[in-house]
Amino acid sequence: MSERHCGFRNGVMVLMVLIVSLIGAPVVLSGTILEDFRNPDEDGFPREWEGSRSTVTAKEAYAIHREGDTMFLRGTRANQRVYTRHIEWNPKTHPVLRWRWRLQSVPENADFLVALFANLDTDLLFIPVSTKYVWSDLKRKGSVTDGGLFGAAEIVVRSGRQPLGVWVEEEVNAYEDFQKIHRHDPASRAWGISLQSGPGVEVDFGTIEVSAE
């Protein structure tokens, strides 16, 4: 058999193995990005986001920054949270919520450092029903606090003020957490996401995404 024919046959065999492996491989669903902070307005504030008290003052505390190809929202000395009404997804089909955040500086007497709110439903007054995922300095990881009639139920996902200056990723099943805490299913379309940095805390928020289990 000629060297050319042998090379052709080997190439065909490699191609067949590759096709079989692809057909038999499980399908991997990529996450759906809810926000990657690549759409700032003229003030560097994320478009379609608002301040819980005032968007004017929120723009003084939150701004989009860039490091190379990475875009992120930095919160500095904020006294309010920011939220969006325009991020919608089905929490039942995409229950897994992931995000990245990075602590930059923390004052000495801080306890509450930073939080992400998953707003999966609204009440009869159209006020968001939220689960507040918290990075706390003092509270134990996994601790849960009832939000009462008007507050957000709180789950501590990270404890301690380390690491500083390093991106860390969180992953939660927001759908299951909502069912356990609020004792009913969330709406078929989630309301949105809120973010909050603690008093005197400087923190960066990276990409937020959801995915199927």
N, C-alpha and C positions, 0 to 999 in steps of 0.2 A: 504494500500500500504506500502510495506516495506521501511525502511529508505534507504536501498541500492538502490532500484529501483527509489525512489524519487530523490536521488542524481544523478543517471545516467541521468534521464529525464532532470533535471535542467542543467546538463552539456551539453546535446545535445542542449537545447534551447539557452544557452549562445553561443555555437559554431555557431548555425544558425544565431543568431543576428549579430555575428562578421562577418560572410561571407557576409550577406546582406549589412552590413555597408561598407565593403570593396568594394563590387561590385558597390554600389551607390556613393562611394566617388570619388571626382574628382582626376584625375591623376596630381600629382605635379612633374614637371620636375626640377631636380637639376641642378645647374649651372655647366658649363664646365670650369674647371680651365685652364687658360692660363699659369700661372706661380705661383708657390708657393715657389720658391727659395730653393728647397731641392736638388739641383744638382750643388754644387759648384765645381770649378776646384781646382787644387792644391794651387792656390793663394787665394781661398775663393771668387772668382769672379763667377757670374752665367755663366754656359756653354751656348754657342751659343749667347751670348750677346757681344756687341762691344762698344767702345767709339766713340763718334761723331768726335773727333779730333784724339785721340790716345788711343788704348786699354791699352797700357802700363801705361799712366798717369791716365786713368780711374780706373785702379786697385789700384791706390794710394788713390782714393777718394771714391770708392764704394766697399763694402765687405759684404758677407753674415754672419749673426750672428744667434745665437740660444738662446732662452729663454724657457727652458723646452722643450715642443713639438713644439713650434712655431719657424719657420724659417722666416727670413726677410732680406731685403737688406738695409744696412745703407749707406747713402750718407753723406760725411763729407767734407766741404769746397771744393765742386766740382766747377770747372769752365767749365764743359761740361756736356752734357747729355749722357745717355747710351741707347742703343736700341738693338732690336733683329730683325733679318730677318726671324725667323723661327716660329713665332707664327701666325697661320692662322686660320680664322674662317669665317663663312658666316654672315656678319653683318645684312643681311635682315632677316634671320631666328632667329638670336641671337643678337638682337639690344641692349639689356640692358647690360651695362658694370658696374661692381662693383669692388672696390678696397678698401684697408685699408692703411692708412698712419698715422704716429705719429711724431709730432714735438718734438725734444729734446732740441734744443737751437736755438735762433734767435739773430743776432746782432742788435744793436740799430737802425741803419738807414736802415734796410731792408724794401723792399716793396714786391718784388717777393720772395716767400718763397719756393714753390715746385710746380711741375707740372707733370701730366701724359699726354702723347700724344697718341691719338688713330689715328693710321695711316691706314686709311681705303682704300686708293687708291694711285696710282702713276700718275704723269703727263707724258707727251710725252718723257721726258728725264729720266723716271723711278725714279724721285725724289718723296719721299712720300708726299702725300697730307694729312695734319694732322689737327686734332682739338686738341687744347692744353687746358686741364682742369687745372686751376690754383688755388692754395691757395695763396691769396694775403693778405698783412697786411693792405693796404690802399684802394684798389679798392673795390667797392661795389659788393656784391654777386649778380650774374646774369648779370653783365656787360659783353658786348661782344666787342672784338676788332678785326678788319679785319687784317689779316696777310699780305695783299698786294700780290705781285707777288711771293715772295720767302719765306715769313714767314708763320707761322702756325696761323690760326684763334684762338683766345683766348676766353675762357669762364671762368669766375670766379665762382667756385663752393663753395668756402669758404673764408670768410674774417675775418681778425684779427689774432693775434698771440696766441690765446688761443683756446683749452687747450694745455698745454705742458705736455709731458710725458704720453699722453692718446691716445689709438688707436681710430680713428674715421673712419667711413665707408662712402664712396661716392657711389652714384648710378646715372647713366645718361643713356639716350637713345641715344647712339652714332650714330645710323642710322638716326634718325630724326634730330639730331643736324647737321650732315653732310649735309643732304638735304637742311636745312634752310640756312646754311652758304655758302655752295659751289654751291648750286642751281643745283645739278644733283645727280643722284644715285651713291653710291660708287661701287667699284668693287665687284664681287661676292665672292672673297676671299680677306679678309683684309690683309694688308702688315705686320702689327706688332704693337708693343707697344714701346714707349720710355719713359724714366723717367729722371727727372732733379731736383736736389736740388739747391736752390739759393746760391749766394756767401756768405760764412760764416755760412750758415744754416746747422744744423745737423738734418737729418730726416730719418725715417725708412719707408720702403715700404713693405707692407704685401701682402697677396694673391690677385691675379687679376683673375677675372672670368667673363664669359659672360653667358647670359641665354636668353630664349624666354620671351616674355612679359607675 
